[in-house]
Amino acid sequence: MQKEKLEKIFSIPVIFQDNLAIINETSSFYNQEQTNASFSEKWIKVNEETSTFALEEFQKKWVLELYGFKTINGFKEFLKDKYVIIDAGCGLGYKSAWLAELAPHAVVFGIDFSEAAYVAAKRYKEIKNLYFFVGDIANLPFKENTLDFILCDQVIHHTENPKKTYEHLSSLLNEYGKFACYVYAKKALPRELVDDYFRLATHNFTHEQMWEFSDQLTELGKNLTELNVKFNCPDIPALGIKGGEYDIQRFIYWNFIKCFYNPQWTKKENDSCNFDWYSPSNAQRYSEEEYREWAISLGLSIDFFRSEEACHTSIVSK
Ligand SMILES: C[S@@+](CC[C@H](N)C(=O)[O-])C[C@H]1O[C@@H](n2cnc3c(N)ncnc32)[C@H](O)[C@@H]1O
């Protein structure tokens, strides 16, 4: 798409420097600023210190499952008539690049409030239909009714007021537009309490202390995984603990503390997954009913919905 046409999508004047649009956005909310700083730290370190190949492949496969596309061809088919696409909260931009590759007829914008947007712009500067900018997905400079597809994957719960962000993003959809969004699910009571406690307690950690804490969580996850022990747990409804057969690491992970470990990922990828759980101040969790209510209260049609232990995902339209 030509630059002049691109500019028409925006509600304010936007200057493009190659594949980077300059918006000059900052937040006046302390928690959002802290969340941005935390993700700047995470993504810059991950980008410098590791190849993110395994993480990216895992995440892309997960997108196909989470939103019901099932296969890459299913996703391509879905994107066939989507011309203006945003990856809202793009991090290092690999999903934005994937969207641009699967929908070469479209223009794709990757947007992030952290410095990851600059890293992403550098990483993918050769992709012609892909642009990045630093911006707040709760207040995007697009005209209403302009977007064909919004992917907001693992982001909205990090914004200052997730429900308001949801309302804002859906207002940008055009009449055929689709909005795919992921929110963190509420977990068992002990895990929720520990999460709330540590998210507050780690506020005063330096980034070094936070990485050290994440390294300890990875080691815990690894040691528990390597025990390779399974056992049966009864239903304990008062604590929100679901009964059944568990691997010991998964039992502790889902019910008590996030100690992520995936043996296929590098050490830094595992650490970064633990880092981004306790580090950002903004990280809300929702029940299925609470999340469904967002769409219902806005009169949106729920075209797809899925719940799993980690998250709820949906695709909605006007
Ligand atoms: C867990 S990461 C997910 C990144 C990417 N969507 C992915 O799936 O790999 C969450 C991202 O949301 C970004 N973020 C948080 N609040 C934001 C906001 N208000 N506006 C834009 N991006 C935001 C963070 O900077 C971070 O890169």
The ligand as a Tripos MOL2 file, in Angstrom:
@<TRIPOS>MOLECULE
LIG
   27    29     1     0     0
SMALL
NO_CHARGES

@<TRIPOS>ATOM
      1 C1          3.3200  -11.3280   26.6760 C.3       1 LIG1
      2 S1          3.8010  -10.1560   25.4960 S.3       1 LIG1
      3 C2          3.0270  -10.7930   24.0390 C.3       1 LIG1
      4 C3          3.7000  -10.3320   22.7780 C.3       1 LIG1
      5 C4          3.1390  -10.9360   21.4720 C.3       1 LIG1
      6 N1          1.7510  -10.6210   21.2520 N.3       1 LIG1
      7 C5          3.3400  -12.4190   21.4550 C.2       1 LIG1
      8 O1          2.3370  -13.1420   21.5380 O.co2     1 LIG1
      9 O2          4.4880  -12.8520   21.3660 O.co2     1 LIG1
     10 C6          2.7850   -8.7470   25.8680 C.3       1 LIG1
     11 C7          3.1640   -7.5050   25.0630 C.3       1 LIG1
     12 O3          2.1600   -6.5050   25.2620 O.3       1 LIG1
     13 C8          2.7900   -5.2410   25.2600 C.3       1 LIG1
     14 N2          1.8830   -4.2490   25.8870 N.ar      1 LIG1
     15 C9          1.4720   -4.1870   27.1700 C.ar      1 LIG1
     16 N3          0.6230   -3.1490   27.3380 N.ar      1 LIG1
     17 C10         0.5010   -2.5510   26.1260 C.ar      1 LIG1
     18 C11        -0.2350   -1.4180   25.6540 C.ar      1 LIG1
     19 N4         -1.0350   -0.7090   26.4470 N.pl3     1 LIG1
     20 N5         -0.1290   -1.0900   24.3560 N.ar      1 LIG1
     21 C12         0.6890   -1.8040   23.5120 C.ar      1 LIG1
     22 N6          1.3940   -2.8830   23.9030 N.ar      1 LIG1
     23 C13         1.3040   -3.2510   25.1950 C.ar      1 LIG1
     24 C14         4.0720   -5.4940   26.0290 C.3       1 LIG1
     25 O4          5.0340   -4.4970   25.8290 O.3       1 LIG1
     26 C15         4.4790   -6.8650   25.5060 C.3       1 LIG1
     27 O5          5.3630   -6.7880   24.4230 O.3       1 LIG1
@<TRIPOS>BOND
     1     1     2 1
     2     2     3 1
     3     2    10 1
     4     3     4 1
     5     4     5 1
     6     5     6 1
     7     5     7 1
     8     7     8 2
     9     7     9 1
    10    10    11 1
    11    11    12 1
    12    11    26 1
    13    12    13 1
    14    13    14 1
    15    13    24 1
    16    14    15 ar
    17    14    23 ar
    18    15    16 ar
    19    16    17 ar
    20    17    18 ar
    21    17    23 ar
    22    18    19 1
    23    18    20 ar
    24    20    21 ar
    25    21    22 ar
    26    22    23 ar
    27    24    25 1
    28    24    26 1
    29    26    27 1
@<TRIPOS>SUBSTRUCTURE
     1 LIG1         1 GROUP 0 **** ****
